[in-house]
Amino acid sequence: MSAWLKANKLSINVNKTKLIIFRPKQKILPQIRPLTVDNIVELVETTKLLGVYIDQYLAWKTHKNVIRKKIAKS
């Protein structure tokens, strides 16, 4: 992967890049190898994308909780 990026004069900001594997709640996540692009890409269960929090189950629970906390402060 790193060689392909360099050949095409592209770069990835590994500090901002996250790995999320979408799956149903009933399915257990198998052991996976870490993804590396110069450094190891962090595997996360929840991440913020364009202001919306998404999780590995594609549920809205995390996003709703964050919005609820913001509203409660007002």
C-alpha positions in Angstrom: 0.0 0.0 0.0 2.8 2.4 0.9 4.6 1.8 -2.4 1.4 2.5 -4.3 0.8 5.7 -2.5 4.4 6.9 -3.1 4.2 5.9 -6.8 1.0 8.0 -7.2 2.5 10.9 -5.2 -0.2 10.5 -2.5 0.0 10.6 1.3 -2.2 9.6 4.2 -2.3 11.4 7.5 -2.0 8.4 9.8 -2.8 10.5 12.9 -6.3 11.3 11.4 -6.9 8.0 9.7 -9.1 5.5 11.6 -10.1 1.9 10.7 -13.7 0.9 11.5 -15.2 -2.5 10.6 -19.0 -2.4 10.2 -20.8 -5.5 11.4 -24.1 -6.7 12.9 -24.3 -6.9 16.7 -24.7 -10.6 16.6 -21.4 -11.2 14.8 -18.2 -11.5 16.8 -15.3 -9.6 15.3 -12.5 -12.1 14.3 -8.9 -11.5 15.1 -7.5 -9.2 12.4 -4.0 -8.1 11.4 -3.2 -4.4 12.1 -3.4 -2.2 9.0 -0.1 -0.4 8.4 0.6 2.6 6.2 4.0 3.7 7.5 2.5 3.4 11.0 -0.3 1.3 12.4 -3.8 2.6 11.6 -5.9 2.7 14.8 -8.9 0.3 14.9 -11.9 2.1 16.6 -15.5 1.2 17.4 -16.8 4.8 17.0 -15.6 7.8 15.0 -16.7 11.2 14.0 -17.2 11.7 10.3 -18.3 15.1 8.9 -19.9 16.0 12.3 -21.8 12.7 12.6 -20.7 10.0 15.1 -20.9 6.5 13.6 -20.2 3.2 15.2 -19.4 -0.2 14.0 -23.1 -1.3 14.1 -24.2 1.8 12.1 -26.4 2.8 15.0 -27.2 6.3 16.1 -26.8 5.8 19.9 -23.4 7.6 20.2 -24.5 10.5 18.0 -27.8 10.9 20.0 -25.9 10.9 23.3 -23.5 13.6 22.1 -26.3 15.8 20.8 -28.3 15.2 24.0 -25.3 16.4 26.1 -24.9 19.5 24.0 -28.6 20.4 24.3 -28.5 19.8 28.1 -25.7 22.4 28.4 -27.9 25.1 26.8 
